[in-house]
Structure formats: C-alpha cells, structure tokens
Amino acid sequence: MLRLTKKADYGLIAATHLAGRRSASAKEIAHCYGIPLPLLAKVLQKLARQGLLESTHGTNGGYKLARDPRSITALEVIRAIDGPNILTSCFTPAGDCYHTGRCSVREPLRKIQHGILQLLDGITISGMQEEPEPTERFQVLSAR
C-alpha cells in the first residue's frame, strides 16, 4: 500500500495550517495537532530550505507560506520532504531490475504512479483546507 511518511504528513498539516494564517510558530502548530515538536521543527526547516515556507526569527517569529496556498501543491510539499515519489523500485533512477524483460506489471504500475502524481499535483494547499462535499468525497473513495 502506498503511504505518506510521517514527515510528509506533518508537512501537509503544517502547510494547510499556515494557509489560513499570517504566520505560526512550530510550537503552536505542534500543539494544535499533537505533533512532536522536534520532528515538526525539522520538517518546517526543510520546507523553508526548499522555498515553500519563510521563517522569521525572534519573539514574534514563526513560519508562513512563501507563496499563495492556491499555487502550492500537495506534491510539492511531499517532494520537498521525501524527495521523488517512487511506487516501485523499477522507477528509480537506475530503472531496471532483473525482471524487466519479462515483467507484466511494469507498464500498469507506471500508469498508476503517473496517475497518483497527477492527482497530488492537482491538489493545492488551499484546496486541502476545504472539506469536500459528500459527492466529492464519494467520488474520491470510489476511485480507489
């Protein structure tokens, strides 16, 4: 099963939290969601290094989104934390395994990976703030 890492999950939570605010401290975000502060601090620093967040030091310091939340995608946040998303080892930079010549699932898996990446690239941080309508939720669940 394809799963997000905890770090990517925390990055999406933090970005979504910041989408509705001017700024917030790591401590505030960690407290709101019950996230371990040391781990969240590392995630936020990584997002800042990747240019998705801006950080301000000092007593009124904290983090804010570097761009409009409508222009930051879930895929960008996940990649900033975890790097390239690979569904299976045959899609790594080396790209081959000893089954390549007789593999019957490589192409279907490539299509699945492409679809997942397209889906994540089409979901913005601002869109993650909105609760989907019941019909939208059903369509997402039935697509699985």
N, C-alpha and C positions, 0 to 999 in steps of 0.2 A: 504494500500500500504506500502511496506517495504521501509523505508527511512533511510539514514545515518543521524546521528546527525550532527549539525554544527561543533562540536568539532572533530568528526571523519573525516569529510570532510576537515577541516583545517589541521588535522594531515597528511592526504594523500597528500594534496597540498604541505605542508612543506617538507615531506619526498621526494616527487618527485622533488621538487626544489633543495634539498640538494644532490640528486643523481647525478646531473650534476656539482657539485661544491665541492671544498675542504671544505669550511665552509661558513656560512652566519649568520648574526645576526637576531634576532627576528624582529628587526625594519626593516631590509632590506626585509625580507620575507613578513611582514605585508604590507609594502609599495608597493611591486610588485603586490600583489593580492587584495589590498583593504580590508585586514582583520583587525579587531580591534586588536591593539597591546596587550592590557591586556589579552584578551581571547587567542590569539596566544601564548603569553608567558606561560600561564598556560598549554596549550596543549604541547608545546615543553618541559616544565619541566616534565610533566607526561611521555612523550616518553623517556626522559633521565632517569627518575627513573626506567622505565621498561626495560632499557638497549638497546633501539633501536637507541638512539642518545647519543652522547658525547657532553658535554658542556665545553667550555673554558671561564674563566673569564678574565676580563681586557680589555684594549683598543682595542686589536686585537682579542677579544674573539668572541664567537659565538657558533653555533651548527654544528655538522657534523654527518653523519650516523656512527653508531658503527660497522656496517658490510657492506659487499658488497651489493649494491642495488639489485643484482640478487638473493640474499638469503633472502631478507626481503619481506614478502608477504603483500598484502592489508589486509588480515585477521589479521595478527599480529598487524598492526597499529590500525585497528579498535578495536580489543580486548584490546589493551593497553589503549585506550581512554575510550571505553564504557563498557568493561568487556564482558562476554559471550553474544553472539548474540542469542536472543530468538525471534522466529517468532510469537509464541502464548503462552499463559500462561500455557498450558498443558506440555510445555517443560522446565518449571522452575524446580529448584531442588526439590520442593515439588511434582511436576509432575502430580498431579491429580486435577481434578475439579469434581464437582458433575455430569457432563455429561459423564465422562469417559466410563462408562459401555454401553452407547447407542450412543456414538459419531461415526458418519460415516466419519468424515474428519480427525481424528487424524493421521492415518497412511499416507494418502496422504500429509498432511501438514508436517509430519516428513520427508518424501521423498523430499519435496520441500526445507525444511530447510537444509537437508543434501546436496542437490544439490547446494544451494546458498553458503554454507560454503566451499564446494569443489571448486567452481568457484573462490571465493575470495582467497582461499589458493593457487590457481594456477596462480594468477596474482601477479607478482613481481613489486616492485617499479621501477626497470629499465624498465620493460615492460610497465609501465604506462607512461613513457616518450615518447614512440614511438607512433606516430599517426598510427592507424590501416589502413590497405589497404582497399579500398572501399568494396571488397568482404568480408573481415573480419568483417567490421562494419555491413554489411547487415546480416551476419550470427548471430551476437550478437543480433541485433534488431529483427530478425525473430524468434529467440529462445524465445523471451519474450512472 
